[in-house]
Amino acid sequence: MAKRFPLHPKHPERICWGCDRYCPAEAMGCGNGASRTQHPSEVLGDDWLASGDWGFEAEAEAPPQVPDAAR
């Protein structure tokens, strides 16, 4: 069974998203090319899931909330 794909990871730049192994970016074990595969949020922005073309359920986890610095 494949691992659940994280929709809003805290630090997507630290992981290769090219397969179900989710290796650290500096220690890719699958041989998935010379560089890591970026998370869709890195390529398309935080609202990447809004298009609905990804096949995830509508009840997907909510994006992390950024605290309001003015409060």
C-alpha positions in Angstrom: 0.0 0.0 0.0 1.3 3.4 -0.9 2.0 6.0 1.7 -0.6 8.8 2.1 0.6 11.9 0.1 1.1 14.9 2.3 -1.0 17.7 0.9 0.6 20.6 2.9 4.0 19.5 4.3 5.8 22.0 6.5 9.1 21.8 4.6 8.6 20.3 1.2 12.0 21.4 0.0 13.6 18.8 2.3 12.1 15.8 0.6 12.1 14.2 -2.9 8.5 13.6 -3.9 9.3 11.3 -6.9 8.1 8.0 -5.4 6.5 6.6 -2.3 9.8 6.5 -0.4 9.9 10.3 0.3 13.7 10.3 0.7 15.6 13.3 2.1 16.7 15.6 -0.7 20.4 14.8 -0.1 20.0 11.0 0.2 17.7 9.8 -2.5 17.7 6.1 -2.6 15.4 5.3 -5.5 17.6 6.6 -8.3 14.8 8.9 -9.5 17.1 11.1 -11.5 19.9 13.5 -10.6 17.7 15.9 -8.6 14.8 15.7 -6.3 11.2 15.9 -7.5 9.4 19.0 -6.2 6.1 18.9 -4.3 3.2 20.4 -6.3 3.0 23.3 -3.8 6.5 24.3 -4.7 5.7 24.4 -8.4 2.1 25.6 -8.4 1.7 27.5 -5.1 -0.2 26.8 -1.9 -3.5 26.6 -3.7 -2.3 23.7 -6.0 -5.1 21.4 -4.7 -7.9 23.9 -5.7 -7.9 22.8 -9.3 -9.4 19.4 -8.4 -7.4 17.6 -11.1 -5.3 15.7 -8.6 -7.8 13.0 -7.5 -7.8 13.8 -3.8 -11.0 13.8 -1.8 -12.7 17.1 -1.2 -12.3 16.6 2.6 -8.6 16.8 2.3 -6.6 18.3 5.2 -6.7 22.1 5.4 -3.6 24.1 4.7 -1.6 25.3 7.7 -2.8 28.6 9.2 -0.3 31.4 9.3 -0.5 33.4 12.6 -1.4 37.0 12.1 1.6 39.0 13.2 -0.5 42.1 13.9 -2.4 40.5 16.8 
